[in-house]
């Protein structure tokens, strides 16, 4: 009887554990040099899988994405891409940009969560995470 009660409780709780929550990623660029307002787009990866990507826009325009993420602990990667000579490439030092516009973090999501990213072209990429 006790074992069946535990199994029933686990089965009833399973949909709650697997339910999707909203992850909002807000991003903006600071200190853009005149003449270098690249066309960019930003992608959000959860546990290695691309979950969403923004529409292309000038990097001077802040943006945001909202993606569905199951509750639990997840590896989150936010990647900004720049359009260069007709090709999308990661906005990184390796690709001759001033900073790496990538965030890699782990977030435990119970309810909704927000990652607020600042790509400061005179400094570095910084971010804050608010998870509930």
C-alpha positions in Angstrom: 0.0 0.0 0.0 2.8 2.4 1.0 4.7 1.7 -2.2 1.7 2.2 -4.4 1.0 5.6 -2.7 4.6 6.7 -3.5 4.3 5.6 -7.1 0.9 7.4 -7.5 2.4 10.6 -6.0 5.4 10.4 -8.4 3.2 9.8 -11.4 1.0 12.8 -10.5 4.0 15.0 -9.9 5.7 14.1 -13.2 3.8 16.5 -15.5 4.7 19.4 -13.1 8.4 18.4 -13.3 8.3 18.3 -17.0 6.3 21.4 -17.6 7.8 24.2 -19.6 8.7 27.5 -18.1 9.5 30.8 -19.7 13.2 31.9 -20.0 13.5 35.5 -21.1 16.9 36.6 -22.5 17.3 40.4 -22.8 20.4 41.8 -24.5 21.9 45.1 -25.5 25.2 46.6 -26.8 27.1 49.5 -25.3 29.9 51.6 -26.8 29.3 50.9 -30.5 31.8 52.7 -32.6 30.4 54.9 -35.3 30.2 53.0 -38.6 30.3 49.6 -36.9 26.6 49.1 -36.1 26.6 45.5 -37.3 23.5 43.6 -38.3 23.2 40.9 -35.5 20.9 38.2 -34.3 21.1 36.3 -30.9 20.4 32.7 -30.3 19.6 30.8 -27.1 20.7 27.2 -26.6 19.5 25.0 -23.8 21.5 21.9 -23.0 23.1 22.2 -26.5 19.9 22.6 -28.4 19.0 25.8 -30.1 15.7 26.9 -28.6 15.2 30.3 -30.2 16.9 33.0 -32.4 16.0 36.7 -32.8 15.3 38.4 -36.1 18.3 40.2 -37.6 18.6 43.8 -36.4 21.2 46.6 -35.9 23.2 45.9 -32.7 22.3 49.4 -31.5 18.7 48.1 -31.0 18.2 46.1 -27.7 16.4 42.8 -28.1 14.9 40.0 -26.2 13.8 36.4 -26.8 11.4 34.2 -24.8 11.9 30.4 -25.0 10.2 27.5 -23.2 12.5 25.5 -20.9 11.6 22.5 -18.8 11.9 23.0 -15.1 15.2 21.9 -13.6 18.9 22.6 -14.1 20.1 23.5 -17.5 23.2 24.6 -19.4 22.3 27.9 -21.1 24.3 29.4 -23.9 23.5 32.8 -25.4 25.4 33.6 -28.7 25.3 36.8 -30.7 26.0 36.5 -34.4 27.1 39.3 -36.7 26.5 39.4 -40.5 29.8 39.9 -42.2 30.0 39.9 -46.0 26.8 37.9 -46.3 27.8 35.3 -43.8 26.6 34.9 -40.2 29.5 34.4 -37.8 29.8 34.3 -34.0 30.6 37.7 -32.6 33.9 36.7 -31.0 37.5 37.9 -30.7 38.6 34.9 -32.8 36.5 36.4 -35.6 38.2 39.8 -35.2 35.5 41.5 -33.1 36.5 43.5 -30.0 34.9 41.1 -27.4 33.3 37.6 -27.2 29.5 38.1 -27.3 28.7 34.8 -25.7 27.3 33.8 -22.3 27.6 30.3 -20.8 25.9 29.6 -17.5 23.9 27.1 -15.6 20.4 28.0 -14.5 18.0 26.1 -12.2 14.5 27.0 -13.4 11.5 26.4 -11.1 9.2 29.0 -12.6 10.2 31.8 -15.0 13.8 33.0 -15.3 15.5 36.1 -16.9 19.0 36.5 -18.2 19.9 40.2 -18.8 23.0 40.5 -21.0 25.2 43.5 -21.7 27.7 43.4 -24.6 30.0 46.3 -23.7 32.3 46.7 -26.7 34.9 48.7 -24.6 35.0 46.2 -21.8 33.4 42.7 -21.8 30.2 40.7 -21.8 28.3 40.7 -18.5 25.1 39.2 -17.4 22.7 38.7 -14.5 20.4 35.8 -13.9 17.1 36.0 -12.1 15.4 32.6 -11.6 12.3 31.9 -9.5 
